Amino acid sequence: ALPQDITCLAADRMLIFASYDNILQAFARNKEVVHTYEGHKARIHLLQPFGDHVISVDVDNVLIVWNIQSEEEYLQVDFDKATFAVSAILHPSTYLNKILLGSEQGSLQLWNIRSNKLLYSFPGWKLAVTTLEQAPAVDVVAVGLVSGHIIVHNIKFDETLMKFQQDWGPITAISFRTADGHPVMAAGSPIGHIALWDLEEKKLMCQMQDAHSTAIAGMSFVPGEPLLITNGADNAIRVWIFDGPGGTGRVLRSRMGHSAPPTKIRYYGQNGEQILSAGQDGTLQSFSTVHEKFNKSLGRGSINKKKSKKKGLKLDTMALPPITVFASEVAHQSDWDNIVACHQGYITCTTWNYQKTSMGAHKLRPEEFSKHKPIDIYATAVDITSCGNFAVIGLSTGRVDVYNMQSGIHRGCYGKETAHEGAIRGVAVDGLNQLVITAGSEGLIKFWKFKTKDLVYSTELSSPPSGILLHRDSGILGVTFDDFSISVLDIETRKIVRTFSGHHGRINDMTFSPDGRWLITSSMDCTIKTWDLPSGCLIDCFLVDSAAVSLTMSPTGDFLASTHVDDLGIYLWSNRSLYSLVSLRPLPADYEPSLVTRPSTCPVQDVDVAEDEETCDEMIEYVSPEQLGEQLVTLSSLPESRWKNLLNLDIIKKKNKPREPPKVPKSAPFFIPTVPGLIPRYIAPEEENDTQSKVVNLGVLAQKSDFYIHLEEALSTNEYTAPLNLLKSLGPSNIEIELRNLAPEGGGSVEVMLSFLRMIGMTLNKKYNFELAQAYLALFLKLHLKILSSEPNLLEEVSRLSTQLEETWIHLRSLFNQSLCVLTYMKSALL
């Protein structure tokens, strides 16, 4: 993309030349700028590639010939504006090094560029020359004049061959049909009509009216084919084919956008491939995010389609004003109209049919206004039910009506006369057709029963809402306010669950991500902000050079589409979180958003953004604490194999007992030695004679284990974390050995056993490692039940533990039961 509007465009065999303001640039492969020519003082308005050179003329009447490769000026010629203001330029075929210039004074000049000489001056026709075009015949040139005359002139003998006149003002473009036997000349006009002239019979052959809705900017016959390519300021390029009777052309294919900036865009359907867009030009169009060939236009809104067609575009008094808001639904799209739209300052809502790509059959307005149309009452908000059967329309008087989409019949209204005292700022229907939510400018949001039309609930807002948007799947309602703040309402509890403030201008539009986690808003302060609903934080914010008027997020979550003030395009932003790890950290309060250039087909290399991304991608690692809260029962993070089978160890040992003692494998050397000789043979391994000693080294059996020592120390210090951590690090067999050795016959004592029971008590008190405490205690009781019953100290401690265990388990069991009850109810209760 160039930094300013392109004023001139020309192409030769290799390069495309484009000028903006006083700078000319050359593109290679339509992608990269390979040459820049700087030297003009004023805006360039004419371009002519010329072999190894390119000629440019600016509005100050300076002509410069550039060398394409070296970017140097080959020649500069200044013309006097009063006598010869250059208005057209042409290189006549076969005229070596020569160019023909047309002027606003009407005269023509033939120059030799190489020797910088004026060869000949043509007196002209005393009328400004608007365009020059080479005819298929050598020496013959067509000259378009400001009066609408076309002069076919022989420049070799300076004589006029034929003259034509068109009635629609100056000639804007001329093209000759070549090489297929039809001597036809086409001429474009400032009001979008094209005239076709037969050069053999020297007469008008036919007219193509309203080829474009604005002036024809350029036209060109494809060499050797009956195809004419035209474009205009209505943002359309069309290819016409001449294959019918009478020589008139029909549109073979076309590409078009809005001729005035789009006002509202919304994704259509669930596949995320089509964007519906309404523009200030009064049209509704569908753009494909996959390929331009899938684009289609649903046409302009009109009061009476038949009368409009008869009158044509220019005289059409039946055209409806631009669409302000619309809603679409894919259910029943093949059966009847599935889009409903409100028009600016107009009471009637129109329906549109996506399948037929045209305006629909119905005009939705209240009965009492069918004869006369009020000036000050108009439709402000609209929504379609998810089943596609009903349209809900809000008016500026506060009235909300329901219409059937199939028949267009009025099905009732909400409230006695009006739903709200102020104008309706938004309507929404939930996913199951249970509720209708309406917002009024007096600052109320009301919930109505969809079928019975009864008011269910009304809530007052802090300030008047400017718009609402419902995410049907999650039941979340976004509300924007006139004071530039945003609230999020849960339609189940009907409470405001989030409030965001941070915009410094009117909020133009908002959209939810498909999962309902993000709310993306655009404002007149030129920012686009992303709010994370679960955390209630602003996670992304960027500035654009022109405020975004409308936003919509793809149902598949891959793109965010935006339209901007005074801009014809729809811009797609890709969702970075789909392609890489993106930190969703809240932005600081003093965050200064950076200005982002709008997307274009050529990626812009931003150095600053790349640096920012590195810091962004550092995700904050969340380390979970050992215990979330002291009152919560917490399990250990040990695997089940460490504690679950403690009671069944003896059975496991019996099962796993080997049938015969394991044999020690003979150790083989890494490199097996070979006998020297012609045939390689391995040396037989030597027999190993050393036998393993059966005598156990008594030094290995220490008197007291670490666990035992820690338990002894804990009797005096009352700190039981060390022995517990030691037990957690041991395997099941080791744990059993440690617990066996606590008894007096295993080398332990009653005091250490008491210490162990106290350690279990401490674990139950603190409510962590809950399952470990149960498993260790169970094994302890199994091993030492006889000793426990004979020792009164130990019995007392065990009975204390018993009550403690009972209390904890009863509490846990009641929580389990409560959760199970709620789950069972949720499963079985009818929605």
C-alpha positions in Angstrom: 0.0 0.0 0.0 1.2 3.5 -0.8 1.2 6.2 1.9 -1.4 8.4 0.0 -4.1 8.1 -2.6 -2.8 6.9 -6.0 -3.3 9.7 -8.6 -2.0 7.9 -11.7 -1.4 4.4 -12.9 0.4 3.0 -15.9 2.1 -0.3 -16.9 4.7 -1.6 -19.3 5.9 -5.1 -20.0 7.7 -5.5 -16.7 6.6 -2.9 -14.2 3.6 -1.1 -12.9 4.0 2.6 -12.3 1.9 4.4 -9.7 2.2 8.0 -8.5 1.0 9.6 -5.3 1.3 13.4 -4.8 4.7 14.3 -6.4 6.4 10.9 -6.2 6.4 8.2 -8.8 7.1 4.6 -7.9 7.6 1.4 -9.9 6.3 -2.0 -8.7 7.7 -5.4 -9.7 5.5 -8.5 -9.5 2.7 -6.3 -8.1 4.3 -6.6 -4.7 7.5 -4.6 -4.1 8.6 -1.1 -4.9 11.8 -1.4 -7.0 12.2 2.2 -8.2 11.3 5.6 -6.8 11.5 8.7 -8.9 11.6 12.0 -7.0 11.9 15.4 -8.7 8.5 16.8 -9.3 7.4 19.7 -7.2 3.6 19.3 -7.7 1.1 16.4 -8.0 1.7 14.1 -11.0 -1.4 13.7 -13.2 -0.2 12.0 -16.4 2.0 9.0 -17.0 3.4 7.3 -20.1 5.8 4.4 -20.2 8.1 4.9 -23.2 10.6 2.0 -23.9 13.5 2.3 -21.4 12.0 5.5 -20.1 8.8 6.7 -18.4 7.3 10.2 -18.9 5.4 12.0 -16.1 3.6 15.3 -16.2 2.6 17.2 -13.0 -0.1 19.9 -12.5 2.5 22.7 -12.7 3.0 21.7 -16.3 6.5 20.2 -15.9 7.2 17.1 -18.1 10.1 14.9 -16.9 11.5 11.9 -18.8 13.0 9.4 -16.4 15.4 6.6 -17.1 13.6 3.6 -15.6 16.7 1.6 -14.4 19.0 4.4 -13.2 16.1 6.5 -11.8 17.7 9.7 -13.2 16.1 12.5 -15.1 16.8 12.2 -18.8 15.0 15.4 -19.8 12.8 18.0 -18.2 10.5 20.3 -20.2 8.6 23.2 -18.7 5.5 24.4 -20.6 3.8 27.7 -20.2 0.4 27.1 -18.5 -1.3 30.0 -20.3 -0.5 28.9 -23.8 -0.1 25.1 -23.5 -1.3 23.3 -20.3 -0.7 19.6 -20.9 -3.9 17.6 -20.4 -3.2 14.3 -22.4 -0.2 12.3 -23.5 0.3 9.6 -26.1 3.1 7.8 -27.9 1.9 7.2 -31.5 2.6 3.7 -32.9 5.8 3.5 -35.1 6.8 7.1 -34.3 10.3 6.6 -32.9 11.2 8.7 -29.9 8.1 10.9 -30.4 5.2 11.8 -28.1 2.0 13.6 -28.8 0.7 16.1 -26.2 -2.8 17.5 -25.9 -3.6 20.7 -24.1 -6.4 22.5 -22.2 -6.2 25.2 -24.9 -7.1 22.7 -27.6 -3.9 22.6 -29.5 -1.7 19.4 -29.9 2.1 19.2 -30.1 4.4 16.5 -31.5 7.8 16.3 -29.7 10.9 14.4 -30.3 12.0 13.4 -26.8 15.5 12.3 -27.8 16.6 15.6 -29.4 14.1 17.7 -27.3 12.6 19.3 -30.4 9.0 20.4 -31.1 8.3 18.8 -34.5 4.8 20.1 -35.2 1.9 22.0 -33.7 -1.7 21.1 -34.5 -4.0 24.0 -34.2 -6.8 21.8 -32.7 -10.4 22.5 -32.2 -10.4 25.4 -29.7 -11.7 23.0 -27.0 -9.7 21.3 -24.2 -8.4 17.8 -25.0 -9.3 15.3 -22.4 -7.9 12.1 -23.8 -5.8 10.7 -26.7 -6.0 7.2 -28.0 -4.1 5.4 -30.8 -6.3 3.8 -33.4 -5.6 0.4 -34.9 -4.4 2.2 -38.1 -1.0 3.8 -38.2 -0.9 7.6 -38.1 -4.5 7.8 -36.8 -5.3 9.1 -33.4 -8.6 9.6 -31.6 -8.9 12.9 -29.7 -11.5 13.3 -27.0 -12.7 16.8 -26.2 -14.3 18.4 -23.2 -17.4 19.2 -25.4 -18.1 15.5 -25.9 -16.7 15.4 -29.4 -14.4 12.6 -30.6 -12.1 13.6 -33.5 -10.5 10.7 -35.4 -7.4 12.5 -36.9 -4.6 11.6 -39.1 -1.5 13.2 -37.6 0.8 12.5 -40.6 -1.2 14.8 -42.9 -3.0 16.8 -40.1 -6.5 16.1 -41.4 -9.6 14.9 -39.7 -11.0 11.6 -40.9 -14.3 11.5 -38.9 -16.1 13.3 -36.1 -18.5 11.9 -33.5 -20.4 13.6 -30.7 -21.8 12.2 -27.5 -24.4 14.0 -25.4 -23.2 13.2 -21.8 -20.4 15.7 -21.3 -16.6 15.4 -21.7 -15.0 12.2 -23.1 -13.3 10.4 -20.2 -11.9 7.4 -22.0 -11.6 5.9 -25.5 -10.8 2.4 -26.7 -10.7 0.6 -30.1 -11.8 -2.9 -30.7 -9.0 -4.6 -32.6 -8.1 -7.7 -34.6 -11.5 -9.4 -34.6 -12.9 -7.7 -37.7 -15.3 -5.3 -36.0 -14.1 -1.6 -36.4 -15.7 -0.3 -33.2 -14.7 2.6 -31.0 -16.0 2.9 -27.4 -16.1 6.1 -25.4 -16.8 6.7 -21.8 -18.7 9.6 -20.1 -18.7 11.3 -16.7 -22.2 9.9 -15.8 -21.3 6.2 -16.4 -22.7 5.6 -19.9 -20.7 4.0 -22.7 -21.2 4.8 -26.4 -20.1 2.4 -29.1 -19.4 3.8 -32.7 -19.2 1.9 -35.9 -16.2 3.3 -37.7 -17.0 1.9 -41.2 -20.5 3.3 -41.3 -19.4 6.4 -39.2 -22.5 6.2 -36.9 -23.5 5.4 -33.4 -23.9 1.6 -33.0 -25.4 1.3 -29.5 -25.3 2.8 -26.0 -24.6 1.0 -22.7 -26.3 3.1 -20.1 -25.4 2.9 -16.5 -22.4 0.7 -17.1 -21.1 2.3 -13.9 -22.9 4.5 -11.4 -20.1 7.1 -11.6 -17.8 8.5 -14.3 -16.0 5.9 -16.5 -12.4 6.2 -15.3 -10.7 3.9 -17.7 -11.7 1.4 -20.5 -9.8 -1.0 -22.6 -10.7 -3.6 -25.2 -8.7 -6.9 -24.8 -6.6 -7.3 -27.9 -8.0 -9.8 -30.4 -11.1 -10.6 -28.2 -14.6 -9.1 -28.0 -14.1 -8.1 -24.4 -14.1 -4.6 -22.9 -12.8 -3.9 -19.4 -14.1 -0.8 -17.6 -13.8 0.7 -14.2 -15.1 3.8 -12.3 -15.1 5.6 -9.1 -18.0 3.4 -7.9 -15.4 0.9 -6.8 -16.2 -1.6 -9.5 -14.3 -3.2 -12.4 -16.4 -5.0 -15.1 -15.7 -7.1 -18.1 -18.2 -6.8 -20.9 -18.6 -9.4 -23.7 -20.0 -8.5 -27.1 -21.6 -11.7 -28.3 -25.3 -10.7 -28.6 -27.3 -9.1 -31.5 -27.1 -5.4 -32.0 -23.5 -5.1 -30.9 -24.4 -4.3 -27.3 -22.4 -5.8 -24.4 -23.4 -7.8 -21.4 -21.5 -8.2 -18.1 -19.3 -11.3 -18.3 -17.7 -10.9 -14.8 -17.2 -8.2 -12.3 -15.6 -7.3 -9.0 -17.2 -4.6 -6.9 -17.1 -3.2 -3.5 -19.2 -0.4 -1.9 -19.1 2.9 -3.7 -19.6 4.6 -0.3 -18.1 3.6 3.1 -19.8 0.5 4.8 -21.7 1.3 7.9 -22.5 -2.2 9.3 -20.8 -5.6 8.9 -21.8 -8.9 10.3 -20.6 -12.5 9.7 -23.2 -14.6 7.9 -23.7 -18.2 8.8 -21.5 -20.4 11.0 -18.6 -21.3 8.6 -17.0 -17.9 9.0 -16.6 -17.5 5.2 -19.1 -14.7 4.4 -19.4 -11.2 5.7 -22.6 -9.2 5.0 -22.0 -5.5 4.7 -24.3 -2.5 4.4 -23.0 0.7 3.0 -23.9 4.4 2.7 -24.5 3.7 -1.0 -27.7 1.9 0.0 -26.5 -1.5 -1.1 -26.2 -4.8 0.9 -23.3 -6.9 -0.2 -21.8 -10.2 0.8 -18.0 -10.5 0.8 -16.1 -13.8 0.9 -13.0 -14.3 3.1 -12.0 -17.2 1.0 -12.0 -15.8 -2.6 -13.4 -12.8 -4.4 -15.3 -14.9 -6.9 -17.7 -15.8 -4.1 -18.6 -12.2 -3.5 -22.2 -11.2 -4.3 -24.3 -8.1 -4.2 -27.9 -8.2 -2.9 -28.6 -4.9 -4.6 -30.0 -1.6 -3.4 -33.0 -1.1 -1.2 -36.0 0.3 -3.1 -39.6 1.1 -2.3 -40.9 -0.4 -5.5 -38.4 -2.7 -7.4 -40.3 -2.8 -10.7 -40.6 1.0 -10.9 -37.0 1.4 -9.9 -35.8 -0.9 -12.7 -37.8 1.1 -15.3 -36.4 4.4 -14.2 -32.7 3.3 -14.0 -30.1 4.3 -11.5 -29.9 8.1 -12.1 -33.6 8.9 -12.0 -34.5 6.4 -9.2 -36.6 8.3 -6.7 -37.7 5.0 -5.2 -34.3 4.2 -3.6 -34.3 3.6 0.1 -31.9 5.4 2.4 -28.8 3.4 3.6 -29.2 0.5 6.0 -28.2 1.3 9.6 -28.6 -2.1 11.3 -29.5 -5.6 10.1 -29.8 -9.1 11.4 -29.5 -12.4 9.6 -30.1 -16.1 10.4 -29.3 -19.1 8.3 -32.1 -21.4 9.5 -34.8 -21.5 6.7 -32.7 -19.5 4.4 -33.8 -21.6 1.4 -37.5 -21.3 2.4 -38.0 -17.6 2.8 -36.2 -14.2 3.4 -33.6 -14.5 6.1 -32.2 -10.9 6.5 -34.1 -8.0 8.0 -32.8 -4.4 7.8 -33.6 -0.9 9.2 -33.0 2.1 7.0 -31.7 5.5 8.1 -34.7 7.7 9.3 -37.2 5.3 7.8 -40.0 3.5 9.6 -40.3 0.5 7.2 -37.9 -2.4 7.7 -37.0 -4.5 4.6 -36.4 -8.2 4.2 -33.7 -9.6 2.0 -33.1 -13.1 0.6 -29.5 -14.3 0.7 -30.2 -17.4 -1.6 -31.8 -15.3 -4.3 -29.3 -12.4 -3.7 -32.0 -9.8 -3.8 -34.4 -7.7 -1.8 -37.2 -9.7 -0.2 -40.9 -9.6 -0.6 -42.0 -8.0 2.7 -42.0 -4.4 4.0 -42.4 -4.6 7.8 -44.1 -1.6 9.5 -47.0 -1.2 11.9 -50.5 -1.2 10.4 -51.4 2.3 11.3 -48.6 3.7 9.1 -49.4 1.7 6.0 -51.2 4.7 4.4 -49.0 7.6 5.5 -45.3 7.5 6.5 -44.4 9.6 9.5 -41.2 11.7 9.2 -40.1 11.6 12.8 -40.7 7.9 13.6 -38.1 5.4 12.3 -36.9 1.9 13.1 -33.8 1.8 15.3 -33.1 -1.9 16.2 -33.8 -5.3 14.8 -33.2 -9.0 15.6 -34.1 -12.3 14.1 -34.9 -15.4 16.2 -32.5 -18.3 15.9 -35.2 -20.4 14.2 -35.5 -17.8 11.4 -39.3 -17.5 11.9 -39.7 -14.1 13.6 -38.2 -10.6 13.4 -38.3 -8.3 16.4 -38.2 -4.6 15.5 -37.8 -1.6 17.8 -38.9 1.9 16.8 -37.7 5.4 17.9 -41.1 5.9 19.7 -40.2 3.0 22.1 -42.5 0.5 20.4 -41.3 -3.1 19.8 -43.1 -5.3 17.3 -42.9 -8.9 16.2 -43.4 -10.0 12.6 -43.4 -13.4 10.9 -40.6 -13.7 8.4 -42.4 -16.1 6.0 -45.6 -14.1 5.6 -44.6 -10.6 6.8 -47.7 -10.6 9.1 -47.6 -8.5 12.4 -47.7 -10.9 15.4 -48.0 -8.5 18.2 -46.1 -5.9 20.2 -44.5 -5.7 23.7 -46.1 -3.4 26.4 -49.5 -1.9 26.2 -48.6 0.7 23.6 -44.9 1.1 23.9 -42.3 -1.1 25.5 -40.2 1.9 26.6 -40.7 5.6 27.1 -37.6 6.5 25.1 -36.3 5.3 21.8 -35.3 1.7 21.5 -31.6 1.4 21.5 -31.4 -2.4 21.0 -33.4 -5.6 20.9 -32.2 -9.2 21.3 -33.9 -12.6 21.4 -32.3 -15.5 23.3 -31.4 -18.8 21.7 -34.5 -20.7 22.8 -37.1 -18.0 22.0 -37.9 -17.7 25.7 -36.9 -14.1 26.3 -36.8 -10.8 24.4 -34.5 -8.2 25.8 -35.1 -4.5 24.9 -33.1 -1.4 25.9 -34.5 2.1 25.9 -32.9 5.5 25.8 -34.5 6.3 29.2 -32.0 3.9 30.8 -34.0 0.7 31.3 -33.4 -2.8 30.1 -36.6 -5.0 30.1 -37.0 -8.7 29.8 -40.2 -10.0 28.1 -41.7 -13.4 27.6 -41.4 -14.0 23.9 -44.7 -15.8 23.4 -47.0 -14.2 25.9 -45.4 -10.7 25.6 -45.5 -10.3 29.4 -42.9 -8.2 31.2 -40.7 -10.5 33.3 -38.2 -8.1 34.7 -36.9 -4.6 34.4 -33.6 -3.2 35.5 -32.4 0.4 35.6 -29.0 1.2 34.2 -26.5 3.9 35.4 -26.9 5.9 32.2 -28.7 5.6 28.8 -27.5 2.6 26.7 -26.3 3.3 23.2 -26.5 -0.4 22.0 -26.8 -4.0 23.1 -25.4 -7.3 21.8 -26.4 -10.8 23.0 -24.1 -13.8 22.8 -26.8 -16.4 22.5 -24.8 -19.5 23.4 -23.6 -18.2 26.8 -26.5 -15.8 27.6 -24.2 -12.8 28.0 -25.5 -9.4 27.1 -23.0 -6.6 26.3 -24.4 -3.1 26.8 -22.6 0.1 25.7 -23.5 3.5 27.2 -23.5 7.1 26.2 -20.8 7.8 28.8 -18.4 5.5 26.8 -18.5 2.7 29.4 -19.5 -1.0 28.8 -21.4 -3.3 31.0 -21.9 -7.1 30.7 -25.2 -8.6 31.9 -25.9 -12.2 32.7 -29.5 -12.9 31.4 -29.9 -15.8 33.7 -29.3 -13.9 37.0 -30.2 -10.5 35.3 -27.3 -9.0 37.2 -24.4 -6.8 35.8 -21.4 -9.1 36.1 -18.7 -6.9 34.5 -18.2 -3.2 33.9 -15.5 -1.8 31.7 -14.4 1.8 31.3 -11.5 3.0 29.2 -12.8 4.4 25.9 -12.7 8.1 25.4 -15.2 8.4 22.5 -18.5 7.1 21.4 -18.5 3.3 21.2 -19.4 2.4 17.6 -19.7 -1.3 17.7 -18.9 -4.5 19.7 -18.6 -8.2 19.0 -18.1 -11.3 21.1 -15.6 -14.1 20.4 -17.3 -17.4 19.5 -16.7 -18.9 22.9 -18.0 -15.7 24.6 -14.8 -15.1 26.6 -13.8 -11.9 24.8 -15.7 -8.7 24.1 -14.1 -6.6 21.4 -15.1 -2.9 21.1 -14.4 -0.1 18.8 -14.7 3.6 19.5 -14.4 7.0 18.0 -11.2 7.4 20.0 -9.7 5.2 17.2 -8.9 2.3 19.5 -10.0 -1.3 19.2 -10.0 -3.0 22.7 -10.3 -6.6 23.7 -11.8 -7.3 27.2 -11.4 -10.7 28.8 -14.7 -11.5 30.5 -13.6 -14.2 33.0 -10.8 -12.1 34.4 -12.6 -8.8 33.8 -9.4 -7.2 32.3 -8.3 -5.4 29.2 -6.0 -7.8 27.4 -5.4 -6.1 24.1 -5.7 -2.6 22.8 -4.4 -1.0 19.6 -4.8 2.3 17.7 -5.9 2.6 14.1 -5.5 5.8 12.0 -9.2 6.0 11.3 -11.9 5.0 13.8 -13.6 1.6 13.3 -17.3 2.1 12.5 -18.2 -1.6 12.7 -16.7 -4.8 14.0 -17.6 -8.5 13.7 -15.7 -11.6 14.8 -15.7 -14.8 12.8 -17.8 -17.7 14.3 -14.7 -19.9 13.8 -12.6 -17.3 15.7 -9.9 -16.9 13.0 -10.6 -13.3 11.9 -11.9 -10.0 13.3 -13.3 -7.8 10.5 -13.5 -4.0 10.7 -14.7 -1.1 8.6 -13.5 2.4 9.1 -14.6 6.0 8.8 -14.4 7.2 5.1 -13.0 4.0 3.9 -14.5 1.6 1.4 -12.7 -1.6 2.5 -13.4 -4.3 5.0 -10.2 -5.2 6.9 -9.4 -8.6 8.3 -7.3 -9.0 11.4 -6.1 -12.5 12.2 -6.4 -13.9 15.7 -2.8 -14.4 16.9 -3.8 -16.7 19.7 -4.6 -19.4 17.1 -1.1 -19.5 15.7 1.2 -18.8 18.7 1.3 -18.6 22.4 -0.1 -15.3 23.4 0.1 -13.9 26.9 -3.4 -12.8 28.1 -2.0 -10.7 30.9 -4.1 -7.6 31.9 -2.7 -4.5 30.4 -1.4 -1.9 32.9 -3.6 1.2 33.6 -1.1 3.6 32.0 -0.8 1.4 28.8 -0.2 3.5 25.7 -1.5 1.7 22.6 0.7 1.7 19.5 -0.6 2.8 16.1 -1.1 -0.2 13.9 -1.3 0.2 10.1 -4.4 -1.3 8.6 -4.0 -4.7 6.9 -3.1 -4.8 3.3 -2.1 -7.5 0.8 1.5 -6.5 1.3 2.7 -7.2 4.9 4.2 -4.2 6.5 7.5 -4.9 8.3 7.1 -3.4 11.7 10.3 -3.5 13.8 8.7 -2.2 17.0 5.9 -4.8 17.1 8.3 -7.6 16.8 10.2 -6.4 19.9 7.0 -6.0 21.9 5.9 -9.6 21.0 9.0 -11.1 22.7 8.1 -9.6 26.0 4.4 -10.5 25.6 5.1 -14.2 24.9 6.7 -14.8 28.3 3.8 -16.5 30.0 3.5 -16.1 33.8 4.0 -19.6 35.3 1.3 -20.3 37.9 2.6 -22.4 40.8 -0.2 -24.0 42.7 0.2 -23.9 46.5 0.4 -27.0 48.6 -2.9 -26.2 50.2 -5.5 -23.7 48.8 -7.1 -23.1 52.2 -6.7 -24.4 55.7 -10.3 -25.5 56.0 -10.2 -27.5 52.8 -9.4 -31.2 52.8 -6.3 -31.5 50.5 -4.9 -34.7 49.0 -1.3 -35.3 48.3 0.1 -35.2 44.8 1.7 -38.7 45.2 0.7 -41.4 42.7 -1.8 -44.1 43.9 0.8 -46.8 43.7 2.7 -45.3 46.7 -0.2 -45.7 49.2 -3.2 -47.6 47.8 -1.7 -51.1 48.1 -0.1 -50.7 51.6 -2.7 -53.1 53.1 -2.3 -55.7 50.5 1.5 -55.9 50.3 1.7 -59.5 51.6 -0.7 -60.7 48.9 1.3 -58.8 46.2 4.6 -60.3 47.5 3.1 -63.9 47.3 1.9 -63.2 43.7 5.2 -61.8 42.6 7.4 -64.5 44.2 9.8 -65.9 41.6 9.7 -69.7 40.8 13.5 -70.0 40.9 16.3 -67.6 42.0 17.4 -65.2 39.3 20.6 -66.1 37.4 23.3 -63.5 37.0 23.9 -63.0 33.3 27.5 -63.5 32.0 29.0 -60.1 31.3 30.0 -59.8 27.6 32.8 -57.3 26.6 31.7 -54.3 24.6 34.1 -55.3 21.7 34.2 -59.1 21.3 37.8 -60.0 20.5 38.5 -62.1 17.4 41.3 -64.6 16.5 43.8 -63.2 13.9 43.6 -64.9 10.5 41.9 -64.8 7.2 38.5 -66.1 8.5 37.4 -63.9 11.4 36.5 -66.0 14.5 35.5 -64.9 18.0 37.6 -65.8 21.0 35.5 -68.1 23.4 34.6 -66.3 26.6 36.6 -67.3 29.7 34.8 -69.0 32.6 34.3 -66.8 35.6 35.3 -68.4 38.8 34.5 -65.8 41.5 31.4 -66.8 43.5 29.3 -64.3 45.4 29.6 -64.3 49.2 26.5 -65.4 51.1 27.8 -63.6 54.3 25.9 -60.4 55.0 27.9 -57.4 56.0 26.5 -56.5 59.4 27.7 -52.9 59.1 24.8 -52.3 56.7 22.1 -52.8 59.4 22.2 -49.5 61.3 20.5 -49.6 64.7 18.0 -46.8 64.1 16.5 -45.5 60.7 16.2 -41.8 59.8 12.5 -42.0 60.2 12.8 -43.5 63.7 15.2 -40.7 64.7 12.9 -38.0 63.3 10.0 -39.4 65.3 12.0 -39.5 68.5 13.0 -35.8 68.0 9.4 -34.8 67.3 8.3 -36.0 70.7 10.2 -33.0 72.2 9.9 -30.5 69.4 6.3 -31.4 68.2 7.4 -30.8 64.6 6.1 -33.7 62.4 6.7 -32.4 58.9 10.2 -34.0 58.6 9.1 -37.6 59.3 6.1 -37.2 57.1 8.1 -35.9 54.2 10.5 -38.8 54.7 7.6 -41.3 54.6 6.3 -39.7 51.4 9.6 -40.3 49.6 9.6 -44.0 50.4 8.1 -46.8 48.4 5.4 -49.2 49.8 7.8 -52.0 50.9 10.1 -49.5 52.7 7.1 -47.9 54.4 6.0 -51.3 55.7 9.5 -52.1 57.1 9.7 -48.7 58.8 6.3 -49.1 60.5 7.1 -52.7 61.5 10.3 -51.5 63.2 8.3 -49.0 65.4 7.1 -51.9 67.6 9.3 -52.9 70.7 10.0 -56.4 69.2 11.3 -54.7 65.9 13.7 -52.5 67.8 11.3 -49.7 68.5 9.5 -48.4 71.5 6.0 -47.4 72.7 7.0 -43.7 72.8 7.9 -43.7 69.1 4.6 -45.4 68.3 2.8 -42.6 70.2 4.9 -40.1 68.2 3.7 -41.8 65.0 0.0 -41.5 66.1 0.5 -37.8 66.9 2.0 -37.3 63.4 -1.2 -38.8 61.9 -3.3 -36.5 64.2 -1.4 -33.4 63.1 -2.0 -34.4 59.4 -5.7 -34.7 60.0 -5.8 -31.4 61.9 -4.1 -29.5 59.1 -6.3 -31.4 56.6 -3.5 -32.1 54.0 -2.1 -35.4 52.7 -5.5 -36.7 53.7 -5.4 -40.0 51.8 -1.8 -40.7 53.0 -2.8 -40.3 56.6 -5.6 -42.9 56.1 -3.4 -45.4 54.4 -0.5 -45.1 56.9 -2.9 -45.4 59.8 -4.6 -48.4 58.3 -1.3 -50.2 57.9 -0.1 -49.2 61.4 -3.3 -50.6 62.9 -3.0 -53.8 60.9 0.6 -54.4 62.1 0.4 -53.3 65.7 -3.2 -54.0 66.9 -2.1 -56.4 69.7 0.4 -53.9 71.2 -2.1 -51.0 70.9 -4.7 -52.9 73.0 -2.2 -53.6 75.8 -0.8 -50.0 76.1 -3.2 -47.5 77.7 -1.2 -44.4 76.4 -1.6 -45.6 72.8 -5.3 -46.6 73.3 -6.1 -43.1 74.5 -4.3 -41.5 71.4 -6.1 -44.0 69.1 -9.6 -43.1 70.5 -8.8 -39.4 70.1 -7.8 -40.1 66.4 -11.0 -42.1 65.9 -13.3 -39.2 66.8 -11.2 -36.8 64.7 -11.5 -39.1 61.7 -15.2 -39.5 62.2 -15.8 -35.7 62.2 -13.8 -35.1 59.0 -15.4 -38.0 57.2 -19.0 -36.9 58.1 -18.2 -33.4 56.8 -16.8 -34.7 53.6 -19.6 -37.2 53.1 -22.2 -34.4 53.4 -20.4 -32.3 50.8 -20.2 -35.3 48.4 -23.9 -36.1 48.9 -24.9 -32.4 48.3 -22.9 -32.3 45.1 -24.4 -35.6 43.8 -27.9 -34.3 44.6 -27.3 -31.1 42.6 -25.8 -33.1 39.7 -28.7 -35.6 39.6 -31.2 -32.7 39.7 -29.5 -30.9 36.8 -29.5 -34.1 34.8 -33.1 -35.1 35.4 -34.9 -31.6 35.7 -36.6 -30.5 32.5 -35.2 -27.4 31.0 
